[in-house]
Each structure stands twice: as C-alpha cells, then as structure tokens.
Amino acid sequence: MNTQTLGKLIIPRGFQFDCPRGVLERATLEGTYGSFLPEENSKIFVDQMFRVFDKDGDGSIDFKVSDDH
C-alpha cells in the first residue's frame, strides 16, 4: 500500500486528494468500496465503519490531526 506517516497516523497517499479537508464523507467511502466490492458487502462495510468512527453521527469521519495529543 502506498502510504505516508503523519505522526502516529498512517495515511493512504490518495487520502489527501480525495479528502483535502481531512474529513471522509459517507458517500465518498460508499463510492470507493462500491467500485470493487459487491453492493451488499460494501454497504455492510461502510455501515460498520461509520458505526465505529462517526462519533457525532453527522455522516462523516474526521481525520484532522491536533498537536494537543
């Protein structure tokens, strides 16, 4: 996998292009995984990702890095 390291976070190289604000929208993830997984599998995967990581339920996952940690 083509990645870069930002502090302790490993980020896929295309992430900054696809999500320049550091926010992954549900529709972006659905489109990405829907392009190579069967529809039902991609839906299950995306639902699980957002259940775990979308803490405020706004339909996006925030990957912004803070120096406060």
N, C-alpha and C positions, 0 to 999 in steps of 0.2 A: 504494500500500500504506500502511496506517495503521501508522506506526512511532513509536518513541521512541528517543532515543540515550542510552546509558549508557556514558560514557567513549568508547572507540573502537568499542564494540559496538552495532549497530543491532538492536533487539528488536521484533518484531511486537507490537502493542498487546495482543492476546489471549493472548500467551505467559504473562504473569504470572498470568492467571486459570486457564489450562489447566495450568500447571506452576509452582505457587506456591513450590515448594522449589528452583526453578532446575534441575530435572532432567527431561529428556524421556525418558519410558519408550517402549520399542518399541511396546507396544500402543496408546499414545496416537497416535503417528505413523501406525501402520497404520490406525487408525480415521479419522484426519483425511484421509489421502490415499486411503483406500479408499472414502470417501464421494463422491469426484468423479473418480477415475481407474479405468480397468478393473482388475480384481483382479490380473492378472499384472503390469501396469505398476506398480501401487502396491507390490507385493511386491518387484519389482526395485529400485525407488527406495529403499524402506526398507532393504533389504539393503545397498545401496550406501552409504547414509548411515551405517549402523551399522558397516560395514566401515572407513569412513574416520574416524569420530568417536568410536566406542566403544572407547577406547584400552585399557581394562582388561577388556573382554569381558563386562561384567556386565549387558548388556541395557538400559543407559541412557546418555544423553549428558548430562554435567554442564555447565551454563552458569553456574555460580557465578562471580562476579567477585571477584578479590582485589586489594587495594591494593598488593600486593607487586610487581606488574609494572611 
